[in-house]
């Protein structure tokens, strides 16, 4: 095992991401990640003080993927595309999604940049609702934004765990065909 690797931190994050994607966050341990990177656990700890620091990196990467996918969406014209994007992310990256949005004991306020990414994602919802309901008071906009947030995350859960939704391929086909219409109807009707 050696420590002289370029971009070791990025490599460790990628290995942890791949393990989380394939199995779950619970399957990740620092020794396994270090072993797969062919470095000592000591080298791992030079980049991450704790497993929570690694968790934050994976969450950060997940929020960045969501945010990057949203930046090209014209949410003023097709706001439902935002919700569909988040649902697709939850279906395609279920364990990362659970890490980001599931019940976890991580206090993200201790990680201001992660909190900012999370807040930016929700702010896009508020912005989209405001674009759809320009004459509504801020309280109504926020209530609708929370409704969109809850509906989107609820759909991820239903689509991932319901035996009535069929195979993953069928679920993704359903999303492609119906989700934006469904979100538009349930959110702004």
The 8 nearest C-alpha neighbors of each residue, nearest first, counted from 0:
[[1, 38, 37, 39, 2, 34, 36, 33],
 [0, 2, 38, 3, 37, 39, 4, 42],
 [1, 3, 38, 4, 42, 0, 39, 37],
 [4, 2, 1, 5, 7, 38, 42, 0],
 [5, 3, 7, 2, 6, 1, 38, 10],
 [4, 6, 7, 3, 8, 10, 9, 2],
 [5, 7, 9, 8, 10, 4, 11, 3],
 [6, 8, 10, 5, 9, 4, 11, 36],
 [7, 9, 11, 10, 6, 46, 12, 43],
 [10, 8, 12, 6, 7, 11, 13, 14],
 [9, 11, 7, 13, 8, 12, 14, 6],
 [12, 10, 8, 14, 13, 9, 7, 15],
 [11, 13, 9, 15, 10, 14, 16, 8],
 [14, 12, 16, 10, 15, 11, 17, 9],
 [13, 15, 17, 11, 16, 12, 10, 32],
 [14, 16, 12, 18, 17, 13, 19, 11],
 [17, 15, 13, 19, 14, 18, 12, 20],
 [16, 18, 20, 14, 15, 19, 13, 21],
 [19, 17, 15, 21, 20, 16, 22, 14],
 [18, 20, 23, 24, 16, 22, 17, 21],
 [21, 19, 17, 18, 94, 22, 16, 23],
 [22, 20, 18, 19, 17, 23, 94, 16],
 [21, 23, 19, 20, 18, 26, 24, 94],
 [24, 22, 19, 94, 25, 26, 20, 21],
 [23, 25, 19, 26, 27, 98, 94, 22],
 [24, 26, 23, 27, 19, 28, 22, 98],
 [27, 25, 24, 23, 22, 28, 19, 18],
 [28, 26, 24, 25, 15, 18, 29, 19],
 [29, 27, 31, 30, 32, 26, 50, 25],
 [28, 30, 32, 31, 33, 27, 40, 50],
 [29, 31, 33, 32, 28, 40, 34, 39],
 [30, 32, 34, 33, 29, 28, 35, 27],
 [31, 33, 29, 35, 34, 30, 15, 36],
 [34, 32, 36, 30, 38, 31, 40, 35],
 [33, 35, 37, 31, 36, 32, 30, 38],
 [34, 36, 32, 37, 33, 31, 14, 38],
 [37, 35, 33, 34, 38, 32, 11, 10],
 [38, 36, 34, 0, 35, 33, 1, 39],
 [39, 37, 0, 1, 33, 36, 2, 34],
 [38, 40, 41, 42, 33, 0, 43, 1],
 [41, 39, 43, 42, 33, 30, 44, 38],
 [40, 42, 44, 39, 43, 45, 38, 33],
 [43, 41, 45, 39, 40, 44, 2, 38],
 [42, 44, 40, 41, 45, 46, 33, 47],
 [45, 43, 47, 41, 46, 42, 48, 40],
 [44, 46, 42, 43, 47, 41, 48, 40],
 [47, 45, 44, 43, 8, 48, 42, 7],
 [48, 46, 44, 49, 52, 45, 53, 43],
 [49, 47, 44, 52, 46, 45, 50, 51],
 [50, 48, 51, 52, 47, 53, 44, 29],
 [49, 51, 53, 52, 54, 29, 47, 48],
 [52, 50, 54, 49, 53, 55, 105, 48],
 [51, 53, 55, 49, 50, 54, 47, 48],
 [52, 54, 56, 50, 51, 55, 47, 57],
 [55, 53, 51, 57, 52, 56, 58, 50],
 [54, 56, 58, 52, 53, 57, 59, 51],
 [55, 57, 59, 53, 54, 58, 60, 52],
 [58, 56, 60, 54, 59, 55, 61, 16],
 [57, 59, 61, 55, 99, 60, 56, 54],
 [60, 58, 56, 62, 57, 61, 113, 55],
 [59, 61, 63, 57, 58, 62, 56, 64],
 [62, 60, 58, 64, 63, 59, 57, 65],
 [63, 61, 65, 59, 64, 60, 66, 58],
 [62, 64, 66, 60, 61, 65, 67, 59],
 [65, 63, 67, 61, 62, 66, 68, 60],
 [66, 64, 62, 68, 63, 67, 69, 61],
 [65, 67, 63, 69, 68, 64, 62, 70],
 [68, 66, 64, 69, 70, 65, 63, 71],
 [69, 67, 65, 66, 70, 64, 71, 84],
 [70, 68, 66, 72, 67, 71, 65, 81],
 [69, 71, 67, 72, 68, 66, 73, 65],
 [72, 70, 69, 73, 68, 67, 74, 66],
 [73, 71, 69, 70, 74, 80, 81, 77],
 [74, 72, 75, 76, 77, 71, 78, 70],
 [73, 75, 78, 77, 127, 76, 72, 81],
 [74, 76, 130, 73, 127, 78, 77, 131],
 [75, 77, 74, 73, 78, 131, 130, 72],
 [78, 76, 74, 79, 80, 75, 73, 72],
 [77, 79, 74, 80, 81, 127, 75, 76],
 [78, 80, 179, 82, 81, 77, 182, 183],
 [81, 79, 83, 78, 82, 77, 179, 84],
 [82, 80, 84, 79, 83, 78, 69, 85],
 [83, 81, 85, 79, 84, 80, 151, 86],
 [82, 84, 80, 86, 81, 85, 179, 87],
 [85, 83, 81, 87, 82, 86, 80, 88],
 [84, 86, 88, 82, 87, 83, 89, 81],
 [87, 85, 89, 83, 155, 88, 84, 82],
 [88, 86, 90, 84, 89, 85, 91, 83],
 [87, 89, 85, 91, 86, 90, 92, 84],
 [90, 88, 86, 93, 96, 92, 87, 91],
 [91, 89, 87, 88, 93, 92, 86, 159],
 [90, 92, 88, 89, 87, 93, 86, 171],
 [93, 91, 89, 95, 90, 88, 94, 96],
 [94, 92, 96, 89, 90, 95, 91, 97],
 [93, 95, 97, 23, 96, 20, 92, 19],
 [94, 96, 98, 97, 92, 93, 99, 20],
 [95, 97, 93, 99, 89, 94, 98, 100],
 [98, 96, 101, 94, 100, 95, 99, 93],
 [97, 99, 95, 96, 101, 100, 94, 24],
 [100, 98, 96, 58, 97, 101, 95, 61],
 [101, 99, 97, 98, 96, 102, 103, 152],
 [102, 100, 97, 98, 103, 99, 96, 94],
 [101, 103, 100, 104, 97, 98, 99, 105],
 [104, 102, 105, 101, 98, 100, 99, 106],
 [103, 105, 106, 102, 107, 101, 51, 98],
 [106, 104, 103, 107, 51, 55, 109, 54],
 [105, 107, 108, 109, 104, 110, 103, 114],
 [108, 106, 109, 110, 114, 105, 113, 111],
 [107, 109, 110, 106, 111, 114, 113, 105],
 [108, 110, 107, 106, 111, 114, 105, 113],
 [109, 111, 107, 108, 113, 112, 114, 55],
 [112, 110, 114, 113, 108, 115, 109, 107],
 [111, 113, 115, 114, 110, 116, 59, 117],
 [114, 112, 116, 115, 111, 110, 59, 117],
 [113, 115, 111, 117, 112, 116, 107, 108],
 [114, 116, 112, 118, 113, 117, 119, 111],
 [117, 115, 119, 113, 118, 114, 62, 120],
 [118, 116, 114, 120, 119, 115, 113, 121],
 [117, 119, 115, 121, 120, 116, 122, 114],
 [120, 118, 122, 116, 117, 121, 115, 123],
 [121, 119, 117, 123, 118, 122, 116, 66],
 [120, 122, 124, 118, 123, 119, 125, 117],
 [121, 123, 119, 125, 124, 120, 118, 126],
 [124, 122, 126, 121, 120, 125, 127, 119],
 [125, 123, 127, 121, 122, 126, 144, 128],
 [124, 126, 122, 128, 144, 123, 127, 129],
 [127, 125, 123, 129, 124, 128, 122, 130],
 [126, 128, 130, 124, 74, 129, 125, 75],
 [129, 127, 131, 125, 130, 126, 132, 140],
 [128, 130, 132, 126, 133, 127, 131, 140],
 [131, 129, 127, 75, 128, 133, 132, 126],
 [130, 132, 128, 129, 133, 127, 75, 78],
 [133, 131, 129, 130, 135, 134, 128, 140],
 [134, 132, 129, 130, 135, 131, 128, 136],
 [135, 133, 132, 136, 129, 131, 137, 130],
 [136, 134, 132, 133, 139, 140, 137, 129],
 [135, 137, 139, 138, 140, 134, 133, 141],
 [136, 138, 140, 139, 141, 135, 129, 142],
 [137, 139, 141, 140, 136, 142, 135, 143],
 [140, 138, 142, 141, 137, 136, 143, 135],
 [139, 141, 137, 143, 138, 142, 129, 144],
 [140, 142, 144, 138, 143, 139, 137, 145],
 [143, 141, 139, 145, 144, 140, 138, 146],
 [142, 144, 146, 140, 141, 145, 139, 147],
 [145, 143, 141, 147, 125, 146, 142, 124],
 [144, 146, 148, 142, 147, 143, 149, 141],
 [145, 147, 143, 149, 144, 148, 150, 142],
 [146, 148, 144, 150, 145, 149, 151, 143],
 [149, 147, 145, 151, 146, 150, 144, 152],
 [148, 150, 146, 152, 151, 147, 153, 145],
 [151, 149, 153, 147, 152, 148, 146, 154],
 [150, 152, 154, 148, 153, 149, 82, 147],
 [153, 151, 155, 149, 154, 150, 148, 156],
 [152, 154, 150, 156, 151, 155, 149, 157],
 [153, 155, 157, 151, 156, 152, 158, 150],
 [156, 154, 152, 158, 86, 153, 157, 89],
 [155, 157, 153, 159, 154, 158, 160, 152],
 [158, 156, 154, 160, 161, 159, 155, 153],
 [157, 159, 155, 156, 160, 161, 154, 164],
 [160, 158, 156, 157, 155, 161, 90, 93],
 [161, 159, 157, 158, 156, 162, 164, 155],
 [160, 162, 163, 157, 164, 158, 159, 156],
 [161, 163, 164, 165, 160, 159, 158, 166],
 [164, 162, 161, 165, 158, 160, 166, 157],
 [163, 165, 162, 161, 170, 158, 166, 169],
 [166, 164, 163, 169, 162, 170, 167, 168],
 [165, 167, 169, 168, 170, 164, 171, 162],
 [166, 168, 170, 169, 171, 165, 90, 159],
 [169, 167, 171, 166, 170, 172, 165, 173],
 [170, 168, 172, 166, 167, 171, 165, 173],
 [171, 169, 167, 173, 172, 168, 164, 166],
 [170, 172, 174, 168, 173, 169, 167, 175],
 [173, 171, 169, 175, 174, 170, 168, 176],
 [174, 172, 170, 176, 171, 175, 177, 169],
 [173, 175, 178, 171, 172, 177, 176, 170],
 [174, 176, 172, 173, 177, 171, 178, 179],
 [177, 175, 173, 174, 172, 178, 179, 180],
 [178, 176, 174, 180, 173, 179, 175, 181],
 [177, 179, 174, 181, 180, 182, 83, 175],
 [178, 180, 79, 182, 181, 177, 80, 83],
 [179, 181, 183, 178, 177, 182, 184, 79],
 [180, 182, 178, 184, 179, 183, 177, 185],
 [183, 181, 179, 185, 184, 180, 79, 186],
 [182, 184, 180, 186, 181, 185, 79, 187],
 [185, 183, 181, 188, 182, 186, 187, 180],
 [186, 184, 182, 183, 188, 187, 181, 180],
 [185, 187, 183, 182, 184, 188, 147, 146],
 [186, 188, 183, 184, 185, 131, 182, 143],
 [187, 184, 185, 186, 183, 182, 181, 180]]
